[in-house]
Amino acid sequence: MTKILFDERAEKNSQAENQTANFLGQVTTLEVKYDMPVIIFQDGASGAYYIKSSLLASDAAKLCDLDAKLDVTSTDSYKTNRQLFLKHMTYQRMAADATKGREFNDIIVEYTVEYAPETPLKVWGGQHRIKAIFGAYTKSDRYHGFRIYFNLNKVQRTEIALVSNTNISVSNDTFDRMIEETIFGGVLRKWCQKVGFLGDKEDFPDVGSRSEKISVKKARSFLVNFYLGEERGRELNSSELDRNVYEPYLVETGVKTGTDREIIADPAYEKIMNQRDILSDESLLKAGQRFLALHNAQYRAVSDPKTSIKKIKGYKNKTFVESVLCGWSYVAGLLQSHPERLENHYRIPKTSGKIPDPLNAKEMSTYKHDKDEATYRGLGTRSALRDRQRVAQLFLAKSLEENVTIDSKFMDKAVSQVIGLLSLSQGYA
């Protein structure tokens, strides 16, 4: 029987020891084959228990699961790992090396039979290496090095998933998706599915900038701005609405940890998710659906072969530019207390032969005010606060009338309003 020992820095834990024994009883690892002792280590940061072990490729192919879940108790938990890039030259070389007998090390997995027990090794790091092993073991059945974790909680699982991917090009969108699942479960995803931003069983994309779907960051920003705008709108009467410069909020992305290592999201977003039931808020749902209608109209107009506008992704997905999304959703919240203007805001802008798309993406992208510096790239092209302020004013001005075409004159009027109000606030005209 294989001897199981605890590293001198690891606190003894019977559950970790029992799970290790169960695993070693099922799989003939290199250590079991040669009756070598197995050491249980404990991660100094997260407290998670793991062993280092070598598995034959043929065993790994049968036991490993690439569809790991952060929440093992939820039947609604979606795939957390990033997309595999099987056509990338680096992977192609990796797959060829595996066929030739290359041995890989430090593949990060979790041993659990709480779901998909037939494949108890859930892969958190080294997905491409595992995929290469899957394709090569019939030609080269070599031992590969694994770090196998036991008895993880959801926070530990998320930390391991994040740390395991810091040495490769993983997007912040993937990190955001992991954090979202860990802290809030599938609530945001369900809301996006309810609105129509995502399909019924669709998850957020790995890389939002390369996708035509809404990302976690953008969905969070939509929610935060709607509620911030709603709160501000209650404080203002109709005559005051157009006398202010508004500051739509862009949710922070990436990973944060609190003082006792708990994983936290953007504080403004976390506050809303702790205080609001977004799935039952009909006003928020309607705002999301109207924004999606604008997106669809914009996408169709640019994609239409009969229109003269260039068929580029930036024009098709103009609504998903962060400044546009934040500005629109803030105004949607702001006007909740002003229903007539809200309906005008929800109306899709007029188009014409000269302006075939509702957002007039080409002119927005080239727009420059007289007071802008030479390097200014255009309205609704950046995520900076200045752009968010201007786009919010653009949509607020649009809400004054039922039928508005967003042409260069209209843009100039809205931006001039922002510049003028900011100048007045600084004490000069």
Buried (B, 14 or more C-beta within 10 A) or exposed (E): EBEBEBEEEBEEBEEBBEBBBBBBEBBEBBBBEEEBEBBBBBBEEBBBBBBBBBBBBEBBBBBBBBBBBBBBEBEEBBBBBBEBEEEEEEBEEBBEBBBEEBBBEEBBBBBBBEBBEEBBBBBBBBBBBBBBBBBBBEEBBBBBBBBBBBBBEBBBBBBBBBBBBEEEEBBBBBBBBBBBBBBBBBBBBBBBBBBBBBEEEEBBBBBBEEBEBBBBBBBBBBBBBBBBBBEBBEEBEEEEBBEBBBBBBBBBBEBEEEEEEEBEBBEBBBEBBEEBEBEEBEEBBBBBBBBBBBBEBBBEBBEEEEBEBEEEBBBBBBBBBBBBBBBBBBBBBBBBBBEEBBEBBBBBBBBEEEBBBBBBBBBBBEBBBEEBEEEBEBBBBBBEBBBBBBBBBBBBBBBEEEEBBBBBEBBBEBBBBBBEBEEEEEEEE
